[in-house]
Amino acid sequence: MNKFRFTLTALAIMAFSLVAFSSVQAQATRTWVSGVGDDVNPCSRTAPCKTFAGAISKTAADGEIDALDPAGFGTVTITKSITIDGSPTGTAGVLNAGLAGVIINITSETAPHNLHTVVLRGLSINGAGTGTNGIRIVSGNLAGLKVLVDNCKITGQNSSPGRGIEDFRANGGSLNVTNTTIVNCLAAGIVVDPNGALGGGSARVDVSISGTRVLNGGFGMNFGSNVKATVYDSVIEGVTSSAIFAVQTSSGAIDVNVDHCVVTGNGIGFNASSANTTIRVSNTTATNNTTLSSSAGGGQVLSYGNNQAGGASVGAAVTPG
């Protein structure tokens, strides 16, 4: 009898170990998607999944999802540190008609996932005229999240709120946007506001934008309280409101540095719209804007004196800085 019980116990332990091992194996460090894949697959190189949403559940934290061919891979909500890379195919498509394309909402992560990093590379996010946000960053309960958007295209976000990139996280971190084009967004190309729709954010978000183009739409790049931003080697063209807009949404200050950029054909070039907002401009060409600069409530637009400006009225004093 004792031998029989021992055998049953051993078998039970073995079965449990196999289930646990299978569960661990279900999440790979690197997975793949393909236009001819299937989400029932393990998302391996030879048996890829069809959508990003299907692959993310089979990808371990700090892992990577790669696209094997040019196709549409659907919208996705990201809940862990991960890289999604469509660059091997040129760009990987995300059609987000009527909703957000990529939502980043990481509420918590424990070690060893302590870098808290999301990388989006080589994605073409198309709202087809009814998208709400191309990329929406929430992550209200996670401090220090780093988000990199590299070599992406975002277009057609024309339903409310209508933003290319919306960053409303409350607990701080960083946003880095490089070599990205944002076109035809109803409200704005990029909005970063820790106090945004979530309210109450007081931790600083550091923003770096380089090699990026925002074309047409409402606003260009909007920054709220507790944001420190650098915009370098970028173009903002054809927005009906302000190209660079800074306004207090809580008690925190806003500091924006614009360097080696082209700001042309917009409603207002540079708009520091409240107290504790400073926009510094250097080595930048600002032409054919209806109004070159505007400030209110103690906000400042400062020029280093090495800019080229023309074809616009001066709405507020631009002082050396």
Long-range contacts (C-beta under 8 A, 24 or more apart in sequence): 26-58, 27-58, 27-59, 27-60, 27-63, 28-58, 28-59, 28-60, 28-63, 29-59, 29-60, 29-62, 29-63, 29-64, 30-59, 30-63, 30-64, 30-65, 30-66, 31-55, 31-58, 31-59, 31-63, 31-64, 31-65, 31-66, 32-65, 32-66, 32-67, 32-68, 33-65, 33-66, 33-67, 33-68, 33-71, 33-73, 33-92, 34-67, 34-68, 34-69, 34-71, 35-69, 35-70, 35-71, 35-72, 35-73, 36-69, 36-71, 37-68, 51-76, 52-76, 52-84, 52-94, 53-77, 56-82, 61-109, 61-113, 62-112, 62-113, 62-115, 62-117, 67-92, 67-122, 75-99, 75-100, 75-101, 75-102, 75-103, 76-102, 76-103, 77-102, 77-103, 77-104, 77-105, 78-102, 78-103, 78-104, 78-105, 78-106, 78-118, 79-105, 79-106, 79-107, 80-106, 80-109, 80-113, 81-106, 81-109, 81-113, 81-115, 81-116, 81-117, 81-118, 82-118, 82-119, 83-118, 83-119, 83-120, 83-121, 84-119, 84-120, 84-121, 84-123, 85-119, 85-121, 85-122, 86-121, 86-122, 86-123, 86-124, 87-121, 87-122, 87-151, 88-122, 89-122, 90-122, 91-122, 91-123, 91-124, 91-151, 91-152, 91-153, 92-122, 92-123, 92-124, 93-123, 93-124, 93-126, 94-123, 94-124, 94-125, 94-126, 95-126, 95-128, 96-125, 96-126, 96-127, 96-128, 96-131, 96-132, 96-134, 96-157, 97-127, 97-128, 97-129, 97-130, 97-131, 98-130, 98-131, 98-132, 98-159, 99-131, 99-132, 100-131, 100-132, 100-133, 100-134, 100-135, 100-136, 101-125, 101-127, 101-131, 101-133, 101-134, 101-135, 101-154, 102-134, 102-135, 102-136, 103-136, 103-138, 104-135, 104-136, 104-137, 104-138, 104-139, 104-145, 104-147, 105-138, 105-139, 106-139, 106-142, 106-145, 107-139, 107-140, 107-141, 107-142, 108-141, 108-142, 109-142, 115-146, 116-142, 116-143, 116-144, 116-145, 116-146, 116-173, 117-145, 117-146, 117-147, 117-148, 118-145, 118-146, 118-147, 118-148, 119-147, 119-148, 119-150, 120-147, 120-148, 120-149, 120-150, 120-152, 121-148, 121-150, 121-151, 121-152, 122-150, 122-151, 122-152, 123-152, 123-153, 124-152, 124-153, 125-152, 125-153, 125-154, 125-155, 126-155, 126-156, 127-155, 127-156, 127-157, 127-158, 127-159, 128-156, 129-156, 129-158, 130-156, 130-158, 130-159, 131-156, 131-157, 131-158, 131-159, 131-162, 132-157, 132-159, 132-160, 132-161, 132-162, 132-163, 133-157, 133-161, 133-162, 133-163, 133-164, 133-165, 133-166, 134-163, 134-164, 134-165, 134-182, 134-185, 135-164, 135-165, 135-166, 136-163, 136-166, 136-168, 137-165, 137-166, 137-167, 137-168, 137-169, 137-175, 138-168, 138-169, 138-198, 139-169, 139-171, 139-173, 140-169, 140-170, 140-171, 140-198, 140-201, 141-171, 142-169, 142-171, 142-173, 143-171, 143-172, 143-173, 143-203, 144-171, 144-172, 144-173, 145-169, 145-171, 145-173, 145-174, 146-173, 146-174, 146-176, 147-173, 147-174, 147-175, 147-176, 148-176, 148-178, 149-175, 149-176, 149-177, 149-178, 149-180, 150-176, 150-177, 150-178, 150-179, 150-180, 151-178, 151-179, 151-180, 152-180, 152-181, 153-180, 153-181, 153-182, 153-183, 154-180, 154-181, 154-182, 154-183, 154-185, 155-182, 155-183, 155-184, 155-185, 156-183, 156-184, 156-185, 157-184, 157-185, 157-186, 158-184, 158-185, 158-186, 159-186, 160-186, 160-187, 161-186, 161-187, 162-186, 162-187, 162-188, 162-217, 162-218, 163-187, 163-188, 163-189, 163-190, 163-191, 164-188, 164-189, 164-190, 164-214, 164-217, 165-189, 165-190, 165-191, 166-191, 166-196, 167-191, 167-192, 167-193, 167-196, 167-205, 167-207, 168-193, 168-194, 168-196, 168-197, 168-198, 168-201, 169-194, 169-198, 169-201, 169-205, 170-194, 170-195, 170-198, 170-199, 170-200, 170-201, 170-202, 170-203, 171-201, 171-203, 172-201, 172-203, 172-204, 172-205, 172-226, 173-203, 173-205, 173-206, 174-205, 174-206, 174-207, 174-208, 175-205, 175-206, 175-207, 175-208, 176-207, 176-208, 176-209, 177-207, 177-208, 177-209, 177-210, 177-212, 178-209, 178-210, 178-211, 178-212, 179-210, 179-211, 179-212, 180-211, 180-212, 180-213, 181-212, 181-213, 181-215, 182-212, 182-213, 182-214, 182-215, 182-217, 183-213, 183-214, 183-215, 183-216, 183-217, 184-215, 184-216, 184-217, 185-216, 185-217, 185-218, 186-217, 186-218, 187-217, 187-218, 187-219, 188-217, 188-218, 188-219, 188-220, 188-221, 188-222, 188-239, 189-214, 189-217, 189-219, 189-220, 189-221, 189-236, 189-239, 190-214, 190-220, 190-221, 190-222, 191-219, 191-221, 191-222, 191-224, 192-222, 192-223, 192-224, 192-227, 192-229, 193-222, 193-223, 193-224, 193-225, 193-227, 193-249, 194-224, 194-225, 194-226, 194-227, 194-250, 194-252, 195-224, 195-225, 195-226, 195-249, 195-250, 195-252, 196-224, 196-249, 200-250, 201-226, 201-250, 202-226, 202-250, 202-251, 202-252, 204-228, 204-252, 208-232, 209-234, 210-234, 213-237, 214-239, 214-243, 219-243, 219-245, 220-244, 220-245, 220-263, 220-266, 221-245, 222-246, 222-247, 223-247, 223-254, 223-256, 224-248, 224-249, 224-250, 224-254, 225-249, 225-250, 225-251, 225-252, 225-253, 225-254, 225-276, 226-250, 226-252, 226-253, 226-254, 227-252, 227-254, 227-255, 227-256, 228-254, 228-255, 229-254, 229-255, 229-256, 229-257, 230-256, 230-257, 230-259, 231-256, 231-257, 231-258, 231-259, 231-261, 232-259, 232-260, 232-261, 233-259, 233-260, 233-261, 234-261, 234-262, 235-261, 235-262, 235-263, 235-264, 236-261, 236-262, 236-263, 236-264, 236-266, 237-262, 237-263, 237-264, 237-265, 237-266, 238-265, 238-266, 239-266, 239-267, 240-266, 240-267, 241-266, 241-267, 241-268, 242-266, 242-267, 242-268, 242-269, 242-270, 242-271, 242-294, 243-267, 243-268, 243-269, 243-270, 243-289, 244-269, 244-270, 244-271, 244-279, 245-271, 245-273, 246-271, 246-272, 246-273, 246-274, 246-277, 246-278, 246-279, 246-299, 247-271, 247-273, 247-274, 247-277, 247-299, 248-274, 248-275, 248-276, 248-277, 248-297, 252-276, 253-277, 253-278, 254-278, 255-280, 256-280, 257-282, 258-282, 258-284, 259-283, 259-284, 260-284, 261-285, 262-286, 263-287, 263-289, 264-288, 264-289, 265-289, 266-290, 267-291, 268-292, 268-293, 268-294, 268-315, 269-293, 269-309, 269-312, 270-294, 270-301, 271-295, 271-301, 272-296, 272-299, 272-300, 272-301, 273-297, 273-299, 274-298, 274-299, 275-299, 278-302, 278-321, 280-304, 280-321, 281-307, 281-318, 282-306, 282-307, 283-307, 284-308, 285-309, 286-310, 286-312, 287-311, 287-312, 288-312, 291-315, 292-318, 293-318
